[in-house]
Amino acid sequence: GIPFGLREPAVQMIARRKLGAGLRDLLSGFTPAIPGSLLQVIEICEEVQARGLQPALYWKASPRTAHDSGYDIRDRRVARVMDWARAHGVEMGVHPGYNTFANPAELAAEVDRCRRTIGQSEVGGRQHYLRWSPETWLHWEHCGLAYDSTVGYADRVGFRAGTCWPYRPWLWNENRRADLLEIPLIVMDQTLVSPLYMGVTPEQS
């Protein structure tokens, strides 16, 4: 899919009445400027680091679908953010697309694209929309991923597995402990703000 088209500049200039931001987004395809959506990624990482925490960026390599934005992970504007992340010690991992759930072949292909673009072999991440089943652990393990952080609730805050501690999942069908680590998820961003889920204000969050 087209990574950054005309929609973003149009929203900035027309809906938000931010001419400067819209022009920056428009020119980002032809100049070193970074579009606003990617600048926000950097700003969030800086906010996290300012609080003494370690941010992690999970990149997508999925095609455009009804549930996936379909940006090009190899786009030079994305590459600038990756370069910034490396220079600032920000962890990078994978965020497999909606259709990788229960689809090991598509999962492996997307993970491989992410790994090659990020330039790291040992990575972790989480599934899009928290689409997960116990077999997901096995699929992630077959991809050689270091950890998963998908086991959480889509509709509320809390630890789905009943623990806040990282653990090695048990693969029941194989009667063994998984090689990868599960890092419990506290909350997904849309869980708080979406009216389909909790729909709470920033103050309530």
C-alpha positions in Angstrom: 0.0 0.0 0.0 0.9 3.7 -0.3 2.6 4.6 3.0 1.7 8.3 3.3 -0.7 9.7 0.7 -2.7 12.8 0.4 -5.2 11.9 3.1 -2.9 13.0 6.0 -2.1 16.4 4.6 -5.7 17.0 3.7 -6.9 16.2 7.3 -4.3 18.5 8.8 -5.1 21.4 6.5 -8.9 21.1 6.2 -10.2 19.3 9.2 -7.7 20.5 11.8 -6.9 23.9 10.1 -3.1 23.3 10.5 -1.7 24.6 7.3 2.0 24.2 8.3 1.6 20.6 9.5 -0.3 19.8 6.3 2.4 21.3 4.1 5.1 19.4 6.0 3.2 16.1 5.5 2.7 16.9 1.8 6.4 17.8 1.3 7.6 14.7 3.3 7.5 12.7 0.1 10.0 15.0 -1.6 12.1 16.4 1.2 13.8 15.2 4.4 10.7 16.3 6.4 9.1 13.6 8.6 5.3 13.4 8.4 3.4 14.2 11.6 2.3 10.7 12.3 6.0 9.6 12.5 7.0 12.7 14.5 4.4 11.6 17.1 6.2 8.2 17.3 9.4 10.0 18.2 7.6 12.3 20.6 6.0 9.4 22.5 9.3 7.6 22.8 10.9 10.8 24.2 8.1 11.1 26.7 8.5 7.5 27.8 12.3 7.9 28.2 11.8 11.2 30.1 10.0 9.1 32.7 12.8 6.7 33.1 11.1 3.9 31.1 12.2 1.9 28.1 10.1 2.4 24.9 9.6 -0.2 22.2 8.5 0.3 18.7 6.7 -2.6 17.0 6.7 -2.2 13.2 4.2 -3.6 10.7 4.9 -5.2 7.3 1.4 -6.1 6.4 -0.5 -5.1 3.3 -3.4 -2.6 3.4 -6.6 -4.3 4.6 -9.8 -3.1 6.4 -7.8 -3.6 9.6 -4.2 -2.6 8.5 -2.9 0.8 7.4 -0.6 -0.9 4.9 2.3 1.6 5.2 5.6 0.6 3.5 8.1 -0.4 6.2 10.9 0.3 3.7 9.8 3.9 3.1 12.7 6.3 3.6 10.6 8.3 6.1 10.1 5.2 8.2 13.8 4.6 7.8 14.6 8.0 9.4 12.6 7.1 12.5 14.3 3.7 12.7 17.7 5.5 12.5 16.5 7.8 15.3 15.4 4.8 17.4 18.8 3.1 17.0 20.6 6.2 17.9 18.5 6.7 21.1 18.5 3.1 22.3 14.9 2.4 21.5 13.9 -1.3 21.1 12.3 -2.3 17.9 10.1 -5.3 17.2 7.2 -6.7 15.2 3.5 -6.0 15.1 2.1 -8.7 12.7 -1.0 -7.7 10.7 -4.6 -8.7 11.3 -4.5 -11.7 8.9 -1.4 -13.3 10.4 -3.6 -14.8 13.2 -3.8 -18.6 12.7 -1.8 -18.1 9.5 1.8 -19.2 10.2 2.9 -18.7 6.6 1.8 -15.1 6.5 3.2 -14.5 10.0 6.6 -15.8 9.0 6.7 -13.7 5.9 5.8 -10.5 7.8 8.3 -11.2 10.6 11.0 -11.8 8.0 10.3 -8.5 6.3 10.4 -6.7 9.6 13.6 -8.4 10.7 15.4 -7.5 7.5 14.3 -3.9 7.6 15.0 -3.4 11.3 18.3 -5.1 10.9 17.9 -7.3 14.0 17.3 -11.0 14.4 16.2 -11.3 18.0 13.0 -9.4 18.3 9.6 -9.6 20.0 6.3 -7.9 19.7 2.5 -8.4 19.8 -0.3 -9.4 17.5 -2.6 -6.8 15.9 -6.0 -6.4 17.6 -4.7 -8.8 20.3 -5.7 -11.7 18.0 -4.3 -14.6 19.9 -4.9 -18.3 20.8 -2.5 -20.8 22.5 -1.4 -21.9 19.1 -0.1 -18.4 18.5 2.8 -19.1 20.9 3.9 -22.1 18.8 3.7 -20.0 15.6 5.8 -17.3 17.1 8.3 -19.8 18.4 8.6 -21.3 14.9 9.5 -17.8 13.7 12.3 -17.6 16.3 10.8 -14.6 18.1 12.2 -13.8 21.5 8.9 -12.8 23.2 5.2 -12.1 22.8 3.1 -9.5 24.5 -0.3 -10.2 23.1 -2.0 -12.0 26.1 -4.2 -9.2 27.4 -7.9 -8.0 27.2 -9.1 -6.0 24.3 -12.1 -4.6 26.2 -10.7 -3.8 29.6 -7.5 -3.3 31.6 -5.9 -6.2 33.4 -3.7 -9.2 33.3 -5.4 -11.9 31.2 -3.1 -14.7 32.5 -3.5 -13.5 36.1 0.1 -12.4 36.5 2.2 -9.3 35.9 5.4 -11.3 35.7 7.0 -12.5 32.4 6.7 -16.2 32.1 7.5 -19.1 29.7 4.1 -20.4 28.4 3.3 -24.1 28.5 2.5 -25.5 25.1 -0.2 -28.1 26.0 -0.4 -29.8 22.6 3.4 -30.5 22.8 3.6 -31.0 26.6 6.5 -28.7 27.0 7.5 -25.2 28.0 7.8 -22.6 25.1 11.2 -21.2 24.1 9.8 -17.7 23.9 8.8 -15.4 26.8 5.3 -14.0 27.4 5.4 -10.4 28.7 2.0 -9.7 30.1 0.2 -6.7 28.6 -1.4 -4.2 30.9 -3.6 -2.4 28.5 -4.0 -1.8 24.7 -4.3 1.9 23.7 -7.8 1.6 22.0 -9.1 -0.2 25.0 -9.2 3.1 27.0 -10.3 5.5 24.3 -12.6 3.5 22.0 -16.4 3.8 22.6 -16.6 0.1 21.6 -14.6 -0.7 24.8 -14.1 1.4 27.9 -14.5 4.8 26.2 -13.0 6.8 29.1 -11.5 10.3 29.2 -7.7 11.0 29.4 -8.3 12.0 33.1 -10.1 8.7 33.8 -7.4 6.8 32.0 
